[in-house]
Amino acid sequence: MGVVEEAHNVKIVGSGDQTIVLAHGFGTDQSVWKHLVPHLVDEYRVILFDNMGAGTTNPDYFDFERYSTLDGYAYDVIALLEELRIQSCIFVGHSVSAMIGAIASITRPDLFSKLVAISASPRYLNDTDYYGGFEHEDLQQLFEAMRSNYKAWCDGFAPLAVGGDMTTVSVQEFSRTLFNMRPDIALSVGQIVFQSDVRHLLPHVTVPCHIIQSMKDLAVPVVVSEYIHQNLGGKSIVEVMQTEGHLPQLSSPHVVIPVLLRHIRYNIDA
Amino acid sequence: MMLSTATQLSTPPTATPSTVVPLANRNIYLNPRLQQGGTGQMGNQRSEEVKKVLDILVRTKKRNPVLVGDSEPEAVVKELFRKIESKELGAEGPLKNVQVISIEKEFLYDKNQILSKIKELDRVIESRIVSGGVILDLGDLKWLVEQPMSFGGAQQQQVVSDIGRAAVVEMGKLLARFTGDGTNDNNLWLIGTATCETYLRCQVYHSTMENDWDLQAVPITSRSPLLGIFPRVGTERILSNPGENLNPLKSVPTLHPALTRRVSENLDPAQRTSFCPQCSDNYEKELSKLVAIEKSFSEAKQEDNRPSLPLWLKNAKLQSSDAKTIDQSEGKYQEVLSKQKTQELQKKWRETCLHLHPNYHHKIHSDRTAPPALSMPSLCNPNLFVRPPFQPRLQTTKPLGEVLQLNTNPVTSQPQGCTSSIPGSPVRTDLVLGPKGTENTPEKATEDGVKDLLGCISSEPQTKVLDKFADALDADTYKKLLKGLKEKAWWQAEAATAVASAITRCRLGNGRCRGAGSRGDTWLLFTGPDRVGKKKMSSVLAEQICGTIPVIICLGSQRGGEESDMNFRGKTAIDRIAEAVRHNPFSVIMLEDIDEADMILRGSVKRAIERGRLTDSHGREISLGNAIFILTGDWSTTNPEATRDGHVVDGKKLASIASRDWQLGLIVREKSAKRRVNWLQNEDRPIKPRRELGSGLSLDLNLAVDTEDDRTDGSHNSSDLTIDHEDELGLVGRQFTITSVPHELASIVDDSIVFKPVDSSFVRREIKNTISVKFSMVVGDNLPIEIEDDVLEKILGGLWHDQTSLEQWIENVLAPSFNQLKPRLPSIESRGLVVRLVVESDSGERRNGDWLPSRITVEG
């Protein structure tokens, strides 16, 4: 295993002509795809990896400077694809990784044949003429809570983000991966993610993009999907699912997986 | 490493031969830290392990390291050899000129060749050792305990042992020959790697090996992502170890046989008997749907086709009908997973049934003589018990299409019509399953104890209270409530009406329907800046409806000056709410400043509103009972000028005024005498008082009713303000807007009530009027009472913070003073006199206790 693969815990499963890259979002790791992967391995070569900073990666590799913008993560994605000699892939990104994929696709459009964005948001803060769902104060409080007691924050945040009770498996799962992160890294990543604003980059994205979104999502209001759809430079399509929570692929796999498979298999009509 | 082709990458890590390839700058996008790590193989951790091995090599005893670990211990060996070859170890030390000889493993498999091969090795070593020592790389020690050629059966075991034993003996001799004389610098080292399993087998089959070979085991910590992906969660951890051949479930029951038995005893009959026939039919239907989903998931894949799929991915798949083809431990795991789902489903239907058919359950409970449900599944993972009874049902098939539309979210698919609260946590459920007979069963006390212990509230007593309550609540209650509200917070008449009607409506079951069925909890949202008014109304509600004082929990930043309960130190607001509900499920709980609460807190509260249950920070769920929750927040924008100019009552200013120790006194003065003092201060207005002097009589008569007259007659201070009183009211109204009550909050509460900012001139006028009316009633109409604005301010401040209402205070404090004063007044010549309510002392220190003076000195 190469350094890059090992550092990102890369796993390659399945076989097929096309390659699918599954990128997880903030507070999770590649295990968030566990419901989806079994459905892909027959037709596709599936690449799973952990973003740097996830609980399963070596904290020593987390360069606070490199990851002070989403670009750092985007470079990681490209580095990984180069390393694996992947000519072209379908990039399925969840949450922040959807935007990371979009940024990466601007730099290297040749590597991406399609983006599938789940629960993506180019900006979480409200702005004039833009509703991201969060006020500045909300975020300050959020970060303050993370700083003061990370465990308590995880326990509080997980049910909200997933949209379920603490007793459900998916909430426990998210809570686990969330708590796996080193608190200072989690705070840093959280700040970068929530304060990111990549709206200006959307018009430069030329790769076809499938935007998939939960009906009810604490982090991403439904209007955001529409915003992305309107502002993307390339073709795009939006599907809002009757699911709840920011991690629908974990909490409602029976709804999300058929939708995802459809978007992976079929392209947007010209 | 495996950088060459992609196909190599897809093979499992351990099967790939590792070679070091420097990575210098071949990828411009690469994380620089990874590039640094590239030269040092895997960064700090690996180099530390190499150092450990080196330390062992330089020892005199137990100096032949065996690297034991499941994740590529070979890599560490390679790194070591690389360092040796590149002379990174420095010129000093016993290892400076060491050479590495690797054994060709193949020859060792042939028993007949083993002796000759070792002889050959002997010669090679002898020729090289003179130059500074030899490290003999034995590679993976697997060859000592395994036999690749198939013989089959017990015979194979025998052969393995024979070959291995011969090798161990010969190698031991070899080692002894070269290291026998401890004086020689030119030494022979052995180095090898092994998985945990291999090493354990070596110890079993070759018991003398460790000593003969002078071995030291070096544990290599697991860095494999395969293991890392399943961290720290008890059962999963046990089950996810791919190298584990033992059935992990075996060990668990032997550890806690008693515990397991107890719980499964409690669970199994409970689950079978816990549905009435009707609900169990429904349950069966849903279960078969679930099974169909699982089956369709697993049918899509055959396990055998996918050897490269990591174990955790296989785990994500659900139970398949052809489970027999899967190996034992994996099957168990899937069984556990699908059982988990089945249990969730069961739990749901059990609760539903419990609510729909309480009679059925009651019968069952009286039949059962089991001990109180002490089985707490939250303590012992339910996944640990394997329950076969549901296995046959899993065979049922249904088409996939139907299944994908099924929403198994337990909250949303909860059938309508469940009464009262819907408990969600397993703890709660099991309590219900215990003897719930509250009709004086002997276990009642025990059960209560358990309930307290677990922080759960039985729904039964609450329901009773609710029934009683609903009966009692009729129009009279509404009137009484409204009267109370208006008395305590008379400046918010509009809001008082709204609150009273909202409460009545909700309590009679016409509140907003949230979630499933009707619920006991009521949520009101008080918006606007008038904190005092909200608090006063909450007190009235608590007193009239629950007979208690309200529980006030501040969700926002603590305000100075507000007393905070020491018991709440270090508890999160959610925990405090939970505690309050637990303590008294029938209370008024005021959650102050929800607008200042952080997002998580707000989210939790919102979820509580929606679901009627609250999850505290320990993950325990409690029903909200019949509590009335009052959320307060400002969300208003008031023109800052209005506050500065004193048009609007400013709570902070009032607090500072009222917090000083002050006493009031009643003094009788001649009008003119007092006036003179004022004239001296206000020389620019000489005319008005003179006019007043003349019109003294008419004023006296109209004092109580006509504010206009009162104003013209009163002191300069008040007249200035009240002249354009009407305009001011309009001004305040215009300057106040509730701007940003979040829709998400406003839409889910039962009602939201706006508390307007308090117009200071209005409240002063009201206080003055009320006092005047009382005075004229007691003393008579022919004597005016004058109250200065600073006095009014103080009274207002006192009212703001004190529990008593204005009327109560007047009745209890002022009226006796008036009575006291009355006989001292000269009855006839009172024409030129005026009674003044003045501040007697203002010491600056706040006394303990009441905010309003409880006694008023009367001076003749």
Interface residues (C-beta under 8 A of the other chain):
Chain A: M1 G2 V3 V4 E5 E6 A7 N9 V10 K11 I12 V13 G14 S15 D29 Q30 S31 K34 H35 V37 P38 H39 V41 D42 R45 D50 M52 G55 T56 N58 D60 Y61 D63 R66 G72 Y75 D76 I78 A79 E82 E83 L84 R85 I86 F134 D138 Q141 L142 E144 A145 A152 W153 D155 G156 F157 P159 L160 G164 D165 M166 T167 T168 V169 R176 N180 L218 Q242 E244 S252 H254 V255 P258
Chain B: M1 M2 L3 T5 A6 L9 S10 P13 T16 V21 L23 N27 Y29 L30 N31 P32 R33 L34 Q35 G37 G38 M42 G43 N44 Q45 R223 P225 L226 G228 I229 F230 P231 R232 V233 I293 F297 A300 K301 R306 S308 L309 P310 W312 L313 K314 N315 A316 K317 Q340 E344 V403 L404 L406 N407 T408 N409 P410 V411 G424 S425 P426 T572 I574 D598 M599 I600 L601 G603 S604 R607 T615 S617 G619 E621
